[in-house]
Amino acid sequence: MPSIQIVADSTCDLTPDMIRDHNIRIIPLHVVFGDRTYRDGADMTTAELYEKVEKEGELPKTAAPSPADFVQSFENIVREDKRIVYISISSELSSTYQNAVIASREFPQGTIEVVDSRNLSTGIGVTVMKAVDYVKAGMDDLSELANRLRDDTALVESEFVIDTLDYLHKGGRCSGTQLVIGSLLRIHPVIKVVNGSMIVAEKLRGKMDKVVQSLLDRALSHKETIDPKRIFVTHSLAAENAAWVKGELEKQFPGSEVIVTNAGCVISSHCGPGTVGILFAKRPA
């Protein structure tokens, strides 16, 4: 029987080493500045994105791969005599999932399964790595694998704290008045993924190091429910704070794999520099 190829999109924000070592195929989303389109992570880095935003004074648009993009990527893999499980960014946040489903219908039944991660950034990555674990453990029934992953998505917890409100303002998610007041009061929203969508879970005040401590405390408030096998700390140009969170998590979960990853262009264009997130799976009930 053909082997299973794990595929994700660029918003999974896994490290290049993880993608290479686990043979994960990545389909990039698009970042659009004016009439120029860049492939997330392939044609533009996060640092380059921020430089361009600073220069042009406005945020880019982001776009899902088209059904034709997916057909082309899937065809290349199927030609290698492989079946595909593709894990997408939440269908509540992007048309990426729907476009992949449309493309999958161009192939024989049983060739491709499309899984809605109901998440973003390494919240997707948690599910992608679950797929890696299952395949390595010998699971070769594609339908069973996809259904197991769909169940697992409900166990993923994702929270980010945002350093600056500028990008929320530029993206239309924060008014000019909220920007001024929030900046004066040093307000940092905690963004949580709930049912595939983003909500503001809390508004923290103070310097970023204090706020990051609060983010960690929020995660540790249900420490007993955290699956310690793999925990992600994801950041957008906030390496120092991310490294501190990693160290604290390693103290709390000795022997766990705590992985620091960088948010890509699509995720960073919405959250802005300085953002830090903690993402993990809960233990099954």
Phi and psi in degrees as a GROMACS rama.xvg file:
@    title "Ramachandran Plot"
@    xaxis  label "Phi"
@    yaxis  label "Psi"
@TYPE xy
-58.547  144.525  PRO-2
-71.3104  167.329  SER-3
-99.36  128.762  ILE-4
-102.933  124.917  GLN-5
-87.3959  128.526  ILE-6
-128.488  141.873  VAL-7
-140.127  173.238  ALA-8
-102.62  172.213  ASP-9
-64.9374  -18.6478  SER-10
-75.2734  -2.84711  THR-11
-69.0552  -18.8894  CYS-12
54.4316  33.1531  ASP-13
-76.4166  159.018  LEU-14
-73.4676  153.964  THR-15
-55.3703  -37.2502  PRO-16
-63.9585  -42.1861  ASP-17
-65.2532  -42.6705  MET-18
-61.5511  -43.6064  ILE-19
-70.2855  -49.288  ARG-20
-64.7219  -30.3528  ASP-21
-105.629  10.2735  HIS-22
52.235  50.009  ASN-23
-93.2843  129.486  ILE-24
-88.8898  138.746  ARG-25
-117.538  130.881  ILE-26
-107.714  117.529  ILE-27
-78.488  142.06  PRO-28
-77.623  176.041  LEU-29
-116.15  144.752  HIS-30
-117.178  124.806  VAL-31
-118.921  117.401  VAL-32
-111.144  109.039  PHE-33
60.5632  -121.273  GLY-34
-99.38  10.7013  ASP-35
-107.213  130.481  ARG-36
-114.68  132.953  THR-37
-120.719  143.536  TYR-38
-85.5119  125.255  ARG-39
-55.3144  120.441  ASP-40
82.6739  -16.6849  GLY-41
-102.351  -44.294  ALA-42
-104.895  -12.1647  ASP-43
-150.542  137.446  MET-44
-95.7993  168.244  THR-45
-62.788  -41.6717  THR-46
-61.2237  -41.1632  ALA-47
-65.9222  -36.58  GLU-48
-58.9912  -48.9436  LEU-49
-64.0582  -37.3456  TYR-50
-61.8874  -41.1302  GLU-51
-70.2017  -38.8605  LYS-52
-63.4309  -42.8062  VAL-53
-61.8196  -40.7378  GLU-54
-71.2806  -41.8949  LYS-55
-93.4054  -16.6213  GLU-56
76.7576  10.5876  GLY-57
-148.977  158.062  GLU-58
-80.0351  153.435  LEU-59
-76.2807  167.203  PRO-60
-89.7946  153.8  LYS-61
-118.331  148.459  THR-62
-140.763  144.979  ALA-63
-74.0432  154.406  ALA-64
-60.7686  144.114  PRO-65
-76.4696  163.764  SER-66
-54.2659  -37.1414  PRO-67
-64.4894  -38.0412  ALA-68
-59.5176  -44.6197  ASP-69
-66.3696  -42.4391  PHE-70
-57.5218  -44.7773  VAL-71
-63.0374  -45.958  GLN-72
-64.8616  -43.4543  SER-73
-65.3421  -40.2057  PHE-74
-58.9507  -42.8276  GLU-75
-59.9631  -36.1088  ASN-76
-77.8194  -42.9968  ILE-77
-62.2909  -33.652  VAL-78
-62.5657  -22.1658  ARG-79
-84.8411  10.8912  GLU-80
61.5414  50.5838  ASP-81
-128.156  150.578  LYS-82
-95.4927  159.878  ARG-83
-126.217  132.594  ILE-84
-114.078  118.618  VAL-85
-110.357  129.582  TYR-86
-114.362  117.821  ILE-87
-106.064  163.414  SER-88
-60.7475  154.142  ILE-89
-51.1142  136.449  SER-90
-67.7611  -14.997  SER-91
-78.1896  -14.9531  GLU-92
-112.891  -15.4423  LEU-93
-158.684  155.558  SER-94
-84.4215  5.6168  SER-95
-55.3851  -47.6712  THR-96
-59.9055  -48.5805  TYR-97
-63.0924  -39.1278  GLN-98
-64.4543  -37.4696  ASN-99
-66.8541  -39.2256  ALA-100
-62.0356  -44.9457  VAL-101
-57.4671  -45.5124  ILE-102
-65.0196  -38.9069  ALA-103
-62.3557  -25.683  SER-104
-71.9046  -9.67369  ARG-105
-81.9216  -2.91957  GLU-106
-118.5  158.058  PHE-107
-58.4308  146.482  PRO-108
-57.0323  138.345  GLN-109
90.2185  0.210307  GLY-110
-90.0594  -38.33  THR-111
-135.321  132.857  ILE-112
-117.249  132.213  GLU-113
-109.677  123.976  VAL-114
-113.366  125.964  VAL-115
-83.2587  114.038  ASP-116
-68.0396  -20.4824  SER-117
57.3756  30.6791  ARG-118
-153.164  -171.807  ASN-119
-146.151  167.355  LEU-120
49.1145  -141.043  SER-121
-76.0742  1.612  THR-122
-62.6206  -35.777  GLY-123
-67.9516  -44.0202  ILE-124
-57.2631  -34.6862  GLY-125
-57.6843  -46.2387  VAL-126
-70.6164  -37.2997  THR-127
-59.7308  -44.0868  VAL-128
-71.5356  -27.3771  MET-129
-61.9514  -41.567  LYS-130
-60.3807  -42.7375  ALA-131
-57.9941  -45.6636  VAL-132
-60.9206  -45.4132  ASP-133
-64.9329  -43.6189  TYR-134
-66.1156  -40.7192  VAL-135
-64.9839  -28.8081  LYS-136
-79.5228  -3.95597  ALA-137
105.913  4.87719  GLY-138
-70.1624  119.161  MET-139
-125.828  7.1646  ASP-140
-88.6279  110.973  ASP-141
-62.0807  -42.8986  LEU-142
-65.0009  -42.417  SER-143
-62.6949  -42.7412  GLU-144
-60.123  -48.0841  LEU-145
-63.2229  -41.5001  ALA-146
-66.9423  -37.3627  ASN-147
-63.2503  -42.4577  ARG-148
-66.0475  -39.0219  LEU-149
-60.945  -39.9745  ARG-150
-64.8955  -40.0423  ASP-151
-66.4192  -27.0406  ASP-152
-59.6873  -27.8441  THR-153
-70.0469  -14.4957  ALA-154
-92.9727  -5.32877  LEU-155
-84.9999  131.375  VAL-156
-112.464  130.346  GLU-157
-136.32  121.237  SER-158
-137.083  140.37  GLU-159
-130.194  146.178  PHE-160
-113.214  134.335  VAL-161
-100.366  133.087  ILE-162
-78.4141  -49.2968  ASP-163
-119.158  143.143  THR-164
-85.4178  -3.63125  LEU-165
-57.1623  -42.976  ASP-166
-74.5275  -32.8368  TYR-167
-64.6292  -37.493  LEU-168
-67.4501  -48.4015  HIS-169
-60.6468  -32.6375  LYS-170
-86.6429  4.03763  GLY-171
81.7513  10.8236  GLY-172
-98.2863  3.86512  ARG-173
-153.122  125.027  CYS-174
-73.3648  166.377  SER-175
-60.1181  -38.7216  GLY-176
-66.0681  -44.6973  THR-177
-61.8219  -36.522  GLN-178
-62.5587  -47.9355  LEU-179
-64.9498  -50.0943  VAL-180
-64.6164  -44.5698  ILE-181
-61.5471  -39.513  GLY-182
-67.8691  -41.8072  SER-183
-63.6234  -38.5445  LEU-184
-89.861  2.4759  LEU-185
54.7646  50.4387  ARG-186
-87.4184  132.511  ILE-187
-126.073  107.628  HIS-188
-70.7849  142.457  PRO-189
-96.2908  117.884  VAL-190
-96.5755  125.275  ILE-191
-121.219  141.804  LYS-192
-90.7713  121.126  VAL-193
-131.653  123.643  VAL-194
51.5112  38.58  ASN-195
84.7584  -5.64115  GLY-196
-117.048  165.126  SER-197
-97.7198  134.711  MET-198
-129.393  159.792  ILE-199
-88.0926  110.088  VAL-200
-83.4012  -29.61  ALA-201
-164.352  154.626  GLU-202
-116.656  111.829  LYS-203
-97.1042  151.529  LEU-204
-123.359  147.698  ARG-205
123.204  -172.047  GLY-206
-70.6697  157.91  LYS-207
-64.1669  -35.0803  MET-208
-64.4638  -37.2167  ASP-209
-68.0355  -39.9419  LYS-210
-67.1266  -40.131  VAL-211
-63.9743  -36.7596  VAL-212
-59.8102  -41.4471  GLN-213
-64.8012  -38.3375  SER-214
-61.1781  -44.051  LEU-215
-62.1058  -43.3712  LEU-216
-61.04  -37.5834  ASP-217
-61.4852  -43.0769  ARG-218
-65.8142  -42.4772  ALA-219
-77.1361  -10.4495  LEU-220
-66.136  -20.3694  SER-221
-125.053  48.8448  HIS-222
-55.4732  -39.1784  LYS-223
-66.7455  -18.276  GLU-224
-91.9737  -9.73382  THR-225
-76.848  129.346  ILE-226
-75.0656  113.384  ASP-227
-78.9454  -1.45295  PRO-228
-58.6299  -42.8474  LYS-229
-151.511  120.118  ARG-230
-126.336  135.247  ILE-231
-105.964  141.421  PHE-232
-120.186  114.157  VAL-233
-114.064  140.17  THR-234
-143.862  161.496  HIS-235
-120.846  98.9247  SER-236
52.1279  47.0642  LEU-237
-137.017  50.5137  ALA-238
-60.2596  -38.3793  ALA-239
-66.268  -46.9855  GLU-240
-65.245  -38.5142  ASN-241
-64.1515  -40.5643  ALA-242
-64.4319  -37.8723  ALA-243
-64.5407  -44.8434  TRP-244
-61.494  -42.6205  VAL-245
-56.9203  -46.7749  LYS-246
-60.9416  -40.7374  GLY-247
-68.4648  -39.1523  GLU-248
-66.3119  -37.2288  LEU-249
-65.6385  -31.4132  GLU-250
-67.9037  -38.7856  LYS-251
-77.6306  -29.3062  GLN-252
-128.139  68.992  PHE-253
-59.8774  135.263  PRO-254
89.1057  -9.02826  GLY-255
-78.2301  157.019  SER-256
-91.9859  104.932  GLU-257
-104.776  117.414  VAL-258
-115.647  126.488  ILE-259
-93.8935  129.1  VAL-260
-129.833  160.332  THR-261
-101.868  133.213  ASN-262
-69.2279  134.851  ALA-263
-78.0839  -171.869  GLY-264
-65.12  -43.9614  CYS-265
-63.7613  -50.3152  VAL-266
-63.6724  -44.0691  ILE-267
-65.9632  -30.4672  SER-268
-66.1044  -19.018  SER-269
-97.8981  -28.8107  HIS-270
-103.848  -30.6077  CYS-271
88.6554  166.74  GLY-272
-67.414  150.106  PRO-273
92.6167  -8.00069  GLY-274
-67.7139  140.443  THR-275
-132.483  137.506  VAL-276
-133.071  153.963  GLY-277
-122.573  127.395  ILE-278
-138.464  134.645  LEU-279
-162.033  170.626  PHE-280
-101.523  144.201  ALA-281
-84.2873  157.001  LYS-282
-67.5477  142.91  ARG-283
-60.1801  145.769  PRO-284
